[in-house]
Amino acid sequence: MVRRTTINLDSELVAEAREVLKTRNTTDTVHDALRAVVRRERLERLAEWDLGGKTLEDLKELRRSRVETRPWGKLGV
């Protein structure tokens, strides 16, 4: 869902963010910045998980096993 709204933005900050994010316009800049904030928060929460000593490869294998046992069969790997 996209909603049109009016907000006050610091134009210098938007220009600086646009350079960092390599975006084309203000809308893309704001969207990418919001995605980055949400991603950072999710990664911080993920880092707090107790994985019981499992490695990334262990987790990938667990996920692969779960996906491959679905009724529709294996996914293209």
PyMOL commands that place a pseudoatom at each C-alpha (Angstrom):
pseudoatom trace, name=CA, resn=MET, resi=1, chain=A, elem=C, hetatm=0, pos=[0.000, 0.000, 0.000]
pseudoatom trace, name=CA, resn=VAL, resi=2, chain=A, elem=C, hetatm=0, pos=[1.306, 3.436, -0.887]
pseudoatom trace, name=CA, resn=ARG, resi=3, chain=A, elem=C, hetatm=0, pos=[0.001, 6.562, 0.770]
pseudoatom trace, name=CA, resn=ARG, resi=4, chain=A, elem=C, hetatm=0, pos=[0.570, 10.097, -0.401]
pseudoatom trace, name=CA, resn=THR, resi=5, chain=A, elem=C, hetatm=0, pos=[1.464, 12.480, 2.407]
pseudoatom trace, name=CA, resn=THR, resi=6, chain=A, elem=C, hetatm=0, pos=[3.125, 15.821, 3.023]
pseudoatom trace, name=CA, resn=ILE, resi=7, chain=A, elem=C, hetatm=0, pos=[6.098, 16.004, 5.367]
pseudoatom trace, name=CA, resn=ASN, resi=8, chain=A, elem=C, hetatm=0, pos=[8.793, 18.549, 6.099]
pseudoatom trace, name=CA, resn=LEU, resi=9, chain=A, elem=C, hetatm=0, pos=[12.242, 17.253, 5.184]
pseudoatom trace, name=CA, resn=ASP, resi=10, chain=A, elem=C, hetatm=0, pos=[15.679, 18.761, 5.638]
pseudoatom trace, name=CA, resn=SER, resi=11, chain=A, elem=C, hetatm=0, pos=[16.671, 19.130, 1.975]
pseudoatom trace, name=CA, resn=GLU, resi=12, chain=A, elem=C, hetatm=0, pos=[20.400, 18.971, 2.750]
pseudoatom trace, name=CA, resn=LEU, resi=13, chain=A, elem=C, hetatm=0, pos=[19.900, 15.743, 4.709]
pseudoatom trace, name=CA, resn=VAL, resi=14, chain=A, elem=C, hetatm=0, pos=[17.845, 14.265, 1.874]
pseudoatom trace, name=CA, resn=ALA, resi=15, chain=A, elem=C, hetatm=0, pos=[20.563, 15.212, -0.639]
pseudoatom trace, name=CA, resn=GLU, resi=16, chain=A, elem=C, hetatm=0, pos=[23.230, 13.622, 1.561]
pseudoatom trace, name=CA, resn=ALA, resi=17, chain=A, elem=C, hetatm=0, pos=[21.147, 10.458, 1.997]
pseudoatom trace, name=CA, resn=ARG, resi=18, chain=A, elem=C, hetatm=0, pos=[20.501, 10.361, -1.748]
pseudoatom trace, name=CA, resn=GLU, resi=19, chain=A, elem=C, hetatm=0, pos=[24.253, 10.338, -2.386]
pseudoatom trace, name=CA, resn=VAL, resi=20, chain=A, elem=C, hetatm=0, pos=[24.843, 7.590, 0.170]
pseudoatom trace, name=CA, resn=LEU, resi=21, chain=A, elem=C, hetatm=0, pos=[21.931, 5.458, -1.027]
pseudoatom trace, name=CA, resn=LYS, resi=22, chain=A, elem=C, hetatm=0, pos=[22.474, 6.242, -4.727]
pseudoatom trace, name=CA, resn=THR, resi=23, chain=A, elem=C, hetatm=0, pos=[18.761, 6.934, -5.215]
pseudoatom trace, name=CA, resn=ARG, resi=24, chain=A, elem=C, hetatm=0, pos=[17.102, 8.945, -7.979]
pseudoatom trace, name=CA, resn=ASN, resi=25, chain=A, elem=C, hetatm=0, pos=[14.571, 11.042, -6.096]
pseudoatom trace, name=CA, resn=THR, resi=26, chain=A, elem=C, hetatm=0, pos=[13.255, 11.957, -2.665]
pseudoatom trace, name=CA, resn=THR, resi=27, chain=A, elem=C, hetatm=0, pos=[10.627, 9.206, -2.586]
pseudoatom trace, name=CA, resn=ASP, resi=28, chain=A, elem=C, hetatm=0, pos=[13.186, 6.507, -3.357]
pseudoatom trace, name=CA, resn=THR, resi=29, chain=A, elem=C, hetatm=0, pos=[15.553, 8.017, -0.801]
pseudoatom trace, name=CA, resn=VAL, resi=30, chain=A, elem=C, hetatm=0, pos=[12.955, 7.976, 1.965]
pseudoatom trace, name=CA, resn=HIS, resi=31, chain=A, elem=C, hetatm=0, pos=[11.825, 4.432, 1.084]
pseudoatom trace, name=CA, resn=ASP, resi=32, chain=A, elem=C, hetatm=0, pos=[15.401, 3.100, 1.035]
pseudoatom trace, name=CA, resn=ALA, resi=33, chain=A, elem=C, hetatm=0, pos=[16.215, 4.844, 4.309]
pseudoatom trace, name=CA, resn=LEU, resi=34, chain=A, elem=C, hetatm=0, pos=[13.116, 3.350, 5.958]
pseudoatom trace, name=CA, resn=ARG, resi=35, chain=A, elem=C, hetatm=0, pos=[14.008, -0.116, 4.632]
pseudoatom trace, name=CA, resn=ALA, resi=36, chain=A, elem=C, hetatm=0, pos=[17.525, 0.282, 6.055]
pseudoatom trace, name=CA, resn=VAL, resi=37, chain=A, elem=C, hetatm=0, pos=[16.170, 1.199, 9.490]
pseudoatom trace, name=CA, resn=VAL, resi=38, chain=A, elem=C, hetatm=0, pos=[13.776, -1.767, 9.512]
pseudoatom trace, name=CA, resn=ARG, resi=39, chain=A, elem=C, hetatm=0, pos=[16.513, -4.145, 8.301]
pseudoatom trace, name=CA, resn=ARG, resi=40, chain=A, elem=C, hetatm=0, pos=[18.923, -2.922, 10.973]
pseudoatom trace, name=CA, resn=GLU, resi=41, chain=A, elem=C, hetatm=0, pos=[16.324, -3.470, 13.694]
pseudoatom trace, name=CA, resn=ARG, resi=42, chain=A, elem=C, hetatm=0, pos=[15.542, -6.979, 12.418]
pseudoatom trace, name=CA, resn=LEU, resi=43, chain=A, elem=C, hetatm=0, pos=[19.250, -7.852, 12.319]
pseudoatom trace, name=CA, resn=GLU, resi=44, chain=A, elem=C, hetatm=0, pos=[19.712, -6.554, 15.875]
pseudoatom trace, name=CA, resn=ARG, resi=45, chain=A, elem=C, hetatm=0, pos=[16.828, -8.730, 17.078]
pseudoatom trace, name=CA, resn=LEU, resi=46, chain=A, elem=C, hetatm=0, pos=[18.199, -11.715, 15.162]
pseudoatom trace, name=CA, resn=ALA, resi=47, chain=A, elem=C, hetatm=0, pos=[21.625, -11.224, 16.761]
pseudoatom trace, name=CA, resn=GLU, resi=48, chain=A, elem=C, hetatm=0, pos=[19.986, -11.644, 20.179]
pseudoatom trace, name=CA, resn=TRP, resi=49, chain=A, elem=C, hetatm=0, pos=[18.672, -15.141, 19.346]
pseudoatom trace, name=CA, resn=ASP, resi=50, chain=A, elem=C, hetatm=0, pos=[20.206, -18.087, 21.138]
pseudoatom trace, name=CA, resn=LEU, resi=51, chain=A, elem=C, hetatm=0, pos=[20.912, -20.511, 18.314]
pseudoatom trace, name=CA, resn=GLY, resi=52, chain=A, elem=C, hetatm=0, pos=[22.234, -23.223, 20.614]
pseudoatom trace, name=CA, resn=GLY, resi=53, chain=A, elem=C, hetatm=0, pos=[25.644, -23.305, 18.956]
pseudoatom trace, name=CA, resn=LYS, resi=54, chain=A, elem=C, hetatm=0, pos=[24.259, -23.867, 15.447]
pseudoatom trace, name=CA, resn=THR, resi=55, chain=A, elem=C, hetatm=0, pos=[26.232, -22.411, 12.555]
pseudoatom trace, name=CA, resn=LEU, resi=56, chain=A, elem=C, hetatm=0, pos=[24.790, -20.618, 9.566]
pseudoatom trace, name=CA, resn=GLU, resi=57, chain=A, elem=C, hetatm=0, pos=[25.307, -23.792, 7.521]
pseudoatom trace, name=CA, resn=ASP, resi=58, chain=A, elem=C, hetatm=0, pos=[23.366, -25.807, 10.144]
pseudoatom trace, name=CA, resn=LEU, resi=59, chain=A, elem=C, hetatm=0, pos=[20.468, -23.361, 9.878]
pseudoatom trace, name=CA, resn=LYS, resi=60, chain=A, elem=C, hetatm=0, pos=[20.526, -23.459, 6.069]
pseudoatom trace, name=CA, resn=GLU, resi=61, chain=A, elem=C, hetatm=0, pos=[20.382, -27.260, 6.190]
pseudoatom trace, name=CA, resn=LEU, resi=62, chain=A, elem=C, hetatm=0, pos=[17.442, -27.197, 8.593]
pseudoatom trace, name=CA, resn=ARG, resi=63, chain=A, elem=C, hetatm=0, pos=[15.611, -24.806, 6.297]
pseudoatom trace, name=CA, resn=ARG, resi=64, chain=A, elem=C, hetatm=0, pos=[16.473, -26.847, 3.191]
pseudoatom trace, name=CA, resn=SER, resi=65, chain=A, elem=C, hetatm=0, pos=[15.148, -30.021, 4.804]
pseudoatom trace, name=CA, resn=ARG, resi=66, chain=A, elem=C, hetatm=0, pos=[11.906, -28.288, 5.731]
pseudoatom trace, name=CA, resn=VAL, resi=67, chain=A, elem=C, hetatm=0, pos=[11.373, -26.828, 2.254]
pseudoatom trace, name=CA, resn=GLU, resi=68, chain=A, elem=C, hetatm=0, pos=[12.214, -30.064, 0.414]
pseudoatom trace, name=CA, resn=THR, resi=69, chain=A, elem=C, hetatm=0, pos=[9.665, -32.062, 2.420]
pseudoatom trace, name=CA, resn=ARG, resi=70, chain=A, elem=C, hetatm=0, pos=[6.759, -29.863, 1.366]
pseudoatom trace, name=CA, resn=PRO, resi=71, chain=A, elem=C, hetatm=0, pos=[3.997, -31.675, -0.539]
pseudoatom trace, name=CA, resn=TRP, resi=72, chain=A, elem=C, hetatm=0, pos=[4.840, -29.882, -3.790]
pseudoatom trace, name=CA, resn=GLY, resi=73, chain=A, elem=C, hetatm=0, pos=[8.355, -31.372, -3.801]
pseudoatom trace, name=CA, resn=LYS, resi=74, chain=A, elem=C, hetatm=0, pos=[11.788, -29.893, -4.143]
pseudoatom trace, name=CA, resn=LEU, resi=75, chain=A, elem=C, hetatm=0, pos=[12.324, -26.329, -5.202]
pseudoatom trace, name=CA, resn=GLY, resi=76, chain=A, elem=C, hetatm=0, pos=[14.697, -25.600, -8.062]
pseudoatom trace, name=CA, resn=VAL, resi=77, chain=A, elem=C, hetatm=0, pos=[18.117, -25.426, -6.444]
for i in range(1, 77): cmd.bond("trace and resi %d" % i, "trace and resi %d" % (i + 1))
show_as sticks, trace
zoom trace
